[in-house]
Amino acid sequence: METSHLISSASQKLKVLPTLARRGDEMAQPEAQIKLLNSVELPDDLDPEFDRQLKGAGLAPLTATGVEILQLNLGRVCNQTCSHCHVDAGPDRTEVMTRETAELCMSVLADTDIPTVDITGGAPEMCPEFRYLVAESRRLGRHVIDRCNLTILMARPYADLAEFLAENEVEVVCSLPHYRQSNTDRQRGDGVFDLSIAALKKLNALGYGRSGGKLKLVLVTNPVGAFLPAAQAALEQDWKREMKRLHDIDFDNLYCITNLPISRYLEWLQSSGNLERYMERLVSAFNPVAAAGVMCRNTLNVGWEGELYDCDFNQMLELELGFGAPRHLRDFKRDLIDKRRIVTGRHCFGCTAGAGSSCGGELS
Protein backbone atom coordinates (compact mmCIF):
# COMPACT_ATOMS: atom_id res chain seq x y z
CA MET A 1 0.00 0.00 0.00
CA GLU A 2 1.36 3.46 -0.88
CA THR A 3 2.63 5.59 2.00
CA SER A 4 0.29 8.47 1.07
CA HIS A 5 -2.74 6.17 1.39
CA LEU A 6 -1.46 4.84 4.71
CA ILE A 7 -1.15 8.39 6.02
CA SER A 8 -4.64 9.31 4.83
CA SER A 9 -6.18 6.20 6.38
CA ALA A 10 -4.27 6.62 9.65
CA SER A 11 -5.45 10.22 10.01
CA GLN A 12 -9.15 9.43 9.64
CA LYS A 13 -11.42 10.82 12.38
CA LEU A 14 -8.62 13.12 13.59
CA LYS A 15 -8.46 16.86 13.10
CA VAL A 16 -4.93 17.45 11.82
CA LEU A 17 -3.24 20.78 11.14
CA PRO A 18 -0.37 21.65 8.78
CA THR A 19 3.12 21.35 10.25
CA LEU A 20 5.53 24.27 10.58
CA ALA A 21 7.37 22.97 7.53
CA ARG A 22 4.22 22.89 5.41
CA ARG A 23 3.31 26.43 6.52
CA GLY A 24 6.80 27.68 5.70
CA ASP A 25 7.22 28.92 9.26
CA GLU A 26 10.69 30.12 10.24
CA MET A 27 10.55 27.91 13.34
CA ALA A 28 10.76 24.84 11.09
CA GLN A 29 14.46 25.65 10.67
CA PRO A 30 16.86 24.41 13.40
CA GLU A 31 19.14 27.43 13.11
CA ALA A 32 16.17 29.78 13.66
CA GLN A 33 15.18 27.86 16.79
CA ILE A 34 18.69 27.99 18.23
CA LYS A 35 18.97 31.71 17.42
CA LEU A 36 15.68 32.43 19.17
CA LEU A 37 16.63 30.45 22.28
CA ASN A 38 20.00 32.18 22.49
CA SER A 39 18.34 35.60 22.22
CA VAL A 40 16.10 35.15 25.25
CA GLU A 41 17.04 37.62 27.98
CA LEU A 42 16.81 36.40 31.56
CA PRO A 43 17.17 38.15 34.95
CA ASP A 44 20.75 39.05 35.90
CA ASP A 45 20.84 36.49 38.71
CA LEU A 46 20.28 33.60 36.28
CA ASP A 47 23.05 32.17 34.12
CA PRO A 48 21.46 31.21 30.78
CA GLU A 49 24.46 29.21 29.53
CA PHE A 50 24.02 25.49 30.14
CA ASP A 51 27.73 24.58 30.10
CA ARG A 52 28.51 27.20 32.76
CA GLN A 53 25.76 25.73 34.93
CA LEU A 54 27.31 22.29 34.44
CA LYS A 55 30.73 23.66 35.40
CA GLY A 56 29.32 25.19 38.56
CA ALA A 57 27.88 21.80 39.48
CA GLY A 58 31.16 20.02 38.78
CA LEU A 59 29.73 18.21 35.75
CA ALA A 60 31.61 19.89 32.91
CA PRO A 61 32.30 18.67 30.39
CA LEU A 62 29.26 16.42 30.23
CA THR A 63 30.34 13.06 28.84
CA ALA A 64 28.67 9.80 27.87
CA THR A 65 28.88 6.78 30.15
CA GLY A 66 28.44 4.15 27.43
CA VAL A 67 25.52 3.10 25.27
CA GLU A 68 22.72 1.20 26.94
CA ILE A 69 19.95 2.40 24.60
CA LEU A 70 20.00 2.63 20.81
CA GLN A 71 17.24 5.08 19.98
CA LEU A 72 16.02 4.96 16.39
CA ASN A 73 13.98 7.84 14.99
CA LEU A 74 12.16 6.40 11.97
CA GLY A 75 11.05 9.75 10.55
CA ARG A 76 8.65 12.66 10.79
CA VAL A 77 5.57 10.97 9.29
CA CYS A 78 2.68 10.93 11.78
CA ASN A 79 -1.11 10.78 11.76
CA GLN A 80 -1.29 13.62 14.34
CA THR A 81 -0.01 17.19 14.60
CA CYS A 82 0.40 17.72 18.34
CA SER A 83 0.92 21.29 19.50
CA HIS A 84 3.99 20.43 21.61
CA CYS A 85 5.78 18.19 19.07
CA HIS A 86 9.55 18.70 19.01
CA VAL A 87 9.77 16.75 15.72
CA ASP A 88 7.23 18.89 13.81
CA ALA A 89 5.79 15.56 12.70
CA GLY A 90 2.52 15.18 10.82
CA PRO A 91 0.65 13.70 7.87
CA ASP A 92 2.25 16.21 5.49
CA ARG A 93 5.83 15.08 6.24
CA THR A 94 7.66 12.56 4.07
CA GLU A 95 10.91 11.86 5.94
CA VAL A 96 11.12 8.13 6.68
CA MET A 97 13.81 5.49 7.25
CA THR A 98 14.63 3.25 4.29
CA ARG A 99 15.35 -0.50 4.33
CA GLU A 100 19.02 0.21 3.66
CA THR A 101 19.32 2.36 6.79
CA ALA A 102 17.22 -0.07 8.82
CA GLU A 103 19.53 -2.94 7.85
CA LEU A 104 22.54 -0.83 8.81
CA CYS A 105 20.94 -0.22 12.23
CA MET A 106 20.52 -3.94 12.78
CA SER A 107 24.02 -4.74 11.54
CA VAL A 108 25.51 -2.34 14.06
CA LEU A 109 23.23 -3.64 16.80
CA ALA A 110 24.29 -7.23 16.09
CA ASP A 111 27.95 -6.26 16.57
CA THR A 112 27.29 -4.77 20.03
CA ASP A 113 25.82 -5.76 23.37
CA ILE A 114 23.48 -2.73 23.54
CA PRO A 115 20.50 -4.19 25.44
CA THR A 116 17.64 -1.85 24.48
CA VAL A 117 16.27 -0.54 21.18
CA ASP A 118 14.00 2.49 21.62
CA ILE A 119 11.93 3.20 18.49
CA THR A 120 10.41 6.63 18.01
CA GLY A 121 9.20 9.08 15.35
CA GLY A 122 6.79 10.66 14.20
CA ALA A 123 4.54 7.72 14.52
CA PRO A 124 7.28 5.11 14.09
CA GLU A 125 4.75 2.42 13.22
CA MET A 126 3.99 4.26 9.96
CA CYS A 127 7.52 3.61 8.71
CA PRO A 128 7.45 0.58 6.36
CA GLU A 129 10.54 -0.79 8.16
CA PHE A 130 9.03 -0.69 11.66
CA ARG A 131 8.10 -4.37 11.85
CA TYR A 132 11.41 -5.46 10.40
CA LEU A 133 13.29 -3.45 13.05
CA VAL A 134 11.14 -4.86 15.87
CA ALA A 135 11.39 -8.46 14.72
CA GLU A 136 15.12 -8.30 14.04
CA SER A 137 15.88 -6.57 17.35
CA ARG A 138 13.92 -9.26 19.17
CA ARG A 139 15.69 -12.00 17.21
CA LEU A 140 18.93 -10.52 18.49
CA GLY A 141 17.60 -10.79 22.03
CA ARG A 142 17.16 -7.07 22.70
CA HIS A 143 14.42 -5.34 24.66
CA VAL A 144 12.32 -3.15 22.36
CA ILE A 145 10.38 0.00 23.24
CA ASP A 146 7.77 1.49 20.93
CA ARG A 147 7.01 5.20 21.46
CA CYS A 148 3.36 5.05 20.41
CA ASN A 149 0.80 7.84 20.03
CA LEU A 150 -2.03 5.29 20.61
CA THR A 151 -4.34 6.54 17.84
CA ILE A 152 -2.25 4.72 15.24
CA LEU A 153 -3.42 1.42 16.77
CA MET A 154 -7.00 2.26 15.75
CA ALA A 155 -6.27 3.14 12.12
CA ARG A 156 -7.41 0.60 9.50
CA PRO A 157 -4.01 -0.11 7.93
CA TYR A 158 -2.63 -1.00 11.37
CA ALA A 159 -5.50 -3.14 12.66
CA ASP A 160 -3.16 -5.98 13.71
CA LEU A 161 -0.41 -3.76 15.10
CA ALA A 162 -1.32 -4.22 18.78
CA GLU A 163 -1.22 -8.00 18.34
CA PHE A 164 2.18 -7.72 16.61
CA LEU A 165 3.55 -5.71 19.54
CA ALA A 166 2.23 -8.24 22.03
CA GLU A 167 3.63 -11.22 20.11
CA ASN A 168 7.08 -9.61 20.20
CA GLU A 169 6.76 -8.54 23.87
CA VAL A 170 7.42 -4.92 22.92
CA GLU A 171 7.21 -2.39 25.74
CA VAL A 172 4.64 0.22 24.68
CA VAL A 173 5.25 3.77 25.90
CA CYS A 174 2.16 5.82 25.05
CA SER A 175 1.52 9.55 24.90
CA LEU A 176 -1.56 10.76 26.77
CA PRO A 177 -1.57 14.32 28.16
CA HIS A 178 -4.47 13.71 30.57
CA TYR A 179 -7.07 11.19 31.68
CA ARG A 180 -9.80 13.66 30.71
CA GLN A 181 -10.74 14.57 27.16
CA SER A 182 -10.41 18.35 27.12
CA ASN A 183 -6.72 18.55 28.07
CA THR A 184 -5.73 15.73 25.74
CA ASP A 185 -7.53 17.05 22.67
CA ARG A 186 -6.28 20.56 23.38
CA GLN A 187 -2.68 19.39 23.04
CA ARG A 188 -3.01 16.58 20.49
CA GLY A 189 -6.04 17.49 18.38
CA ASP A 190 -9.78 16.83 18.32
CA GLY A 191 -10.67 13.15 18.39
CA VAL A 192 -7.36 11.97 19.87
CA PHE A 193 -8.69 11.21 23.34
CA ASP A 194 -11.50 8.86 22.31
CA LEU A 195 -9.23 6.91 19.97
CA SER A 196 -6.51 6.78 22.65
CA ILE A 197 -8.89 5.28 25.20
CA ALA A 198 -10.05 2.71 22.66
CA ALA A 199 -6.43 1.82 21.90
CA LEU A 200 -5.59 1.42 25.59
CA LYS A 201 -8.54 -0.90 26.06
CA LYS A 202 -7.26 -2.92 23.12
CA LEU A 203 -3.82 -3.18 24.71
CA ASN A 204 -5.32 -4.16 28.06
CA ALA A 205 -7.32 -6.91 26.38
CA LEU A 206 -4.04 -8.34 25.04
CA GLY A 207 -2.52 -8.35 28.52
CA TYR A 208 -0.68 -5.06 28.46
CA GLY A 209 -0.53 -3.33 31.85
CA ARG A 210 -2.14 -6.27 33.63
CA SER A 211 -0.72 -7.73 36.84
CA GLY A 212 2.93 -6.93 36.20
CA GLY A 213 3.27 -9.35 33.30
CA LYS A 214 5.74 -9.32 30.41
CA LEU A 215 3.71 -6.80 28.40
CA LYS A 216 4.66 -3.44 29.90
CA LEU A 217 2.42 -0.45 29.28
CA VAL A 218 3.64 3.02 30.18
CA LEU A 219 1.74 6.30 29.83
CA VAL A 220 3.55 9.58 29.19
CA THR A 221 2.11 12.94 30.14
CA ASN A 222 3.39 16.37 29.11
CA PRO A 223 2.07 19.55 30.74
CA VAL A 224 -0.54 21.44 28.75
CA GLY A 225 0.78 25.00 28.88
CA ALA A 226 4.02 26.70 29.98
CA PHE A 227 4.54 24.66 33.13
CA LEU A 228 6.88 22.05 34.57
CA PRO A 229 5.46 18.60 35.33
CA ALA A 230 4.13 17.85 38.79
CA ALA A 231 5.76 15.17 40.95
CA GLN A 232 5.72 11.90 39.02
CA ALA A 233 5.05 9.50 41.93
CA ALA A 234 2.01 11.42 43.15
CA LEU A 235 0.64 11.86 39.63
CA GLU A 236 1.04 8.14 38.92
CA GLN A 237 -1.17 7.29 41.88
CA ASP A 238 -3.83 9.76 40.73
CA TRP A 239 -3.67 8.53 37.14
CA LYS A 240 -3.95 4.86 38.08
CA ARG A 241 -6.97 5.58 40.23
CA GLU A 242 -8.71 7.81 37.69
CA MET A 243 -7.93 5.74 34.60
CA LYS A 244 -9.41 2.72 36.35
CA ARG A 245 -12.42 4.60 37.71
CA LEU A 246 -13.26 6.54 34.55
CA HIS A 247 -12.20 4.12 31.82
CA ASP A 248 -11.44 0.72 33.45
CA ILE A 249 -7.87 0.93 32.11
CA ASP A 250 -4.75 -0.44 33.80
CA PHE A 251 -1.12 0.49 33.11
CA ASP A 252 2.25 -0.11 34.72
CA ASN A 253 3.89 3.30 35.06
CA LEU A 254 3.41 7.00 34.33
CA TYR A 255 6.28 9.11 32.99
CA CYS A 256 6.20 12.89 33.38
CA ILE A 257 8.19 14.63 30.65
CA THR A 258 8.97 18.33 30.39
CA ASN A 259 8.12 20.05 27.12
CA LEU A 260 11.39 21.17 25.56
CA PRO A 261 11.50 24.58 23.86
CA ILE A 262 11.96 23.17 20.37
CA SER A 263 9.96 23.28 17.14
CA ARG A 264 6.15 23.58 17.55
CA TYR A 265 6.30 24.04 21.31
CA LEU A 266 8.89 26.78 20.89
CA GLU A 267 6.71 28.44 18.26
CA TRP A 268 3.76 28.31 20.68
CA LEU A 269 5.82 29.76 23.53
CA GLN A 270 6.89 32.66 21.34
CA SER A 271 3.48 33.39 19.83
CA SER A 272 1.71 33.18 23.20
CA GLY A 273 4.20 35.47 24.97
CA ASN A 274 5.37 32.69 27.30
CA LEU A 275 8.92 32.13 26.03
CA GLU A 276 10.89 34.33 28.44
CA ARG A 277 8.85 33.20 31.45
CA TYR A 278 9.21 29.53 30.52
CA MET A 279 12.96 29.76 29.97
CA GLU A 280 13.33 31.58 33.26
CA ARG A 281 11.39 28.77 34.90
CA LEU A 282 13.64 26.11 33.35
CA VAL A 283 16.92 27.85 34.13
CA SER A 284 16.00 28.73 37.72
CA ALA A 285 15.01 25.10 38.35
CA PHE A 286 18.36 23.66 37.14
CA ASN A 287 19.04 20.52 39.19
CA PRO A 288 22.60 19.11 39.27
CA VAL A 289 21.32 15.68 40.32
CA ALA A 290 19.06 15.54 37.27
CA ALA A 291 21.89 16.84 35.06
CA ALA A 292 24.11 13.97 36.16
CA GLY A 293 21.51 11.45 35.01
CA VAL A 294 20.34 12.89 31.69
CA MET A 295 19.42 10.29 29.07
CA CYS A 296 22.03 11.43 26.53
CA ARG A 297 24.76 9.96 28.72
CA ASN A 298 23.66 6.34 28.09
CA THR A 299 21.75 6.74 24.81
CA LEU A 300 22.82 6.98 21.19
CA ASN A 301 20.22 8.51 18.89
CA VAL A 302 20.04 7.55 15.21
CA GLY A 303 18.23 9.65 12.60
CA TRP A 304 16.15 8.21 9.77
CA GLU A 305 19.10 8.63 7.39
CA GLY A 306 21.62 7.12 9.79
CA GLU A 307 23.13 10.29 11.30
CA LEU A 308 24.19 10.09 14.95
CA TYR A 309 23.13 12.39 17.78
CA ASP A 310 23.26 12.52 21.58
CA CYS A 311 19.46 12.64 21.85
CA ASP A 312 16.31 13.11 19.81
CA PHE A 313 16.19 16.82 20.70
CA ASN A 314 19.69 17.37 19.35
CA GLN A 315 18.65 15.53 16.22
CA MET A 316 15.82 17.99 15.59
CA LEU A 317 18.25 20.89 16.07
CA GLU A 318 20.75 19.13 13.76
CA LEU A 319 23.41 19.08 16.49
CA GLU A 320 25.44 16.04 15.47
CA LEU A 321 27.91 14.24 17.74
CA GLY A 322 30.84 16.35 18.87
CA PHE A 323 34.42 16.54 17.66
CA GLY A 324 36.14 13.19 17.26
CA ALA A 325 32.97 11.10 17.31
CA PRO A 326 31.53 9.49 14.15
CA ARG A 327 28.68 11.39 12.53
CA HIS A 328 26.99 8.46 10.76
CA LEU A 329 26.08 4.90 11.68
CA ARG A 330 28.20 3.51 8.83
CA ASP A 331 31.26 4.90 10.66
CA PHE A 332 30.19 3.49 14.05
CA LYS A 333 33.11 3.02 16.45
CA ARG A 334 32.09 2.06 19.95
CA ASP A 335 35.24 3.35 21.64
CA LEU A 336 34.71 6.84 20.15
CA ILE A 337 31.04 6.90 21.15
CA ASP A 338 31.07 5.48 24.67
CA LYS A 339 33.04 8.35 26.24
CA ARG A 340 32.12 11.15 23.85
CA ARG A 341 31.50 14.70 24.98
CA ILE A 342 27.78 15.58 24.89
CA VAL A 343 26.76 18.50 22.66
CA THR A 344 24.63 20.91 24.71
CA GLY A 345 22.64 24.13 24.36
CA ARG A 346 19.98 26.17 26.10
CA HIS A 347 17.31 23.63 25.22
CA CYS A 348 19.07 21.20 27.60
CA PHE A 349 17.64 23.11 30.58
CA GLY A 350 14.38 21.30 29.78
CA CYS A 351 15.94 17.97 30.81
CA THR A 352 17.53 19.28 34.01
CA ALA A 353 14.76 21.42 35.51
CA GLY A 354 13.18 20.34 38.78
CA ALA A 355 13.10 16.55 39.08
CA GLY A 356 14.55 16.29 35.59
CA SER A 357 13.09 14.79 32.44
CA SER A 358 14.10 11.96 30.16
CA CYS A 359 12.48 9.40 27.91
CA GLY A 360 12.04 7.44 31.13
CA GLY A 361 10.39 10.26 33.05
CA GLU A 362 11.83 11.91 36.17
CA LEU A 363 15.54 11.69 36.90
CA SER A 364 15.68 12.52 40.61
Secondary structure as GFF3:
##gff-version 3
##sequence-region A 1 364
A	DSSP	alpha_helix	3	10	.	.	.	ID=ss1
A	DSSP	alpha_helix	20	23	.	.	.	ID=ss2
A	DSSP	three_ten_helix	26	28	.	.	.	ID=ss3
A	DSSP	alpha_helix	30	39	.	.	.	ID=ss4
A	DSSP	alpha_helix	50	56	.	.	.	ID=ss5
A	DSSP	beta_strand	69	73	.	.	.	ID=ss6
A	DSSP	alpha_helix	99	110	.	.	.	ID=ss7
A	DSSP	beta_strand	116	120	.	.	.	ID=ss8
A	DSSP	three_ten_helix	124	126	.	.	.	ID=ss9
A	DSSP	alpha_helix	130	139	.	.	.	ID=ss10
A	DSSP	beta_strand	143	148	.	.	.	ID=ss11
A	DSSP	three_ten_helix	151	154	.	.	.	ID=ss12
A	DSSP	three_ten_helix	156	158	.	.	.	ID=ss13
A	DSSP	alpha_helix	161	167	.	.	.	ID=ss14
A	DSSP	beta_strand	171	175	.	.	.	ID=ss15
A	DSSP	alpha_helix	181	188	.	.	.	ID=ss16
A	DSSP	alpha_helix	192	205	.	.	.	ID=ss17
A	DSSP	beta_strand	217	221	.	.	.	ID=ss18
A	DSSP	alpha_helix	232	247	.	.	.	ID=ss19
A	DSSP	beta_strand	253	256	.	.	.	ID=ss20
A	DSSP	alpha_helix	263	271	.	.	.	ID=ss21
A	DSSP	alpha_helix	275	284	.	.	.	ID=ss22
A	DSSP	alpha_helix	288	292	.	.	.	ID=ss23
A	DSSP	three_ten_helix	295	297	.	.	.	ID=ss24
A	DSSP	beta_strand	299	302	.	.	.	ID=ss25
A	DSSP	beta_strand	308	309	.	.	.	ID=ss26
A	DSSP	alpha_helix	312	316	.	.	.	ID=ss27
A	DSSP	three_ten_helix	329	331	.	.	.	ID=ss28
A	DSSP	alpha_helix	334	338	.	.	.	ID=ss29
A	DSSP	three_ten_helix	346	348	.	.	.	ID=ss30
A	DSSP	alpha_helix	349	352	.	.	.	ID=ss31
###
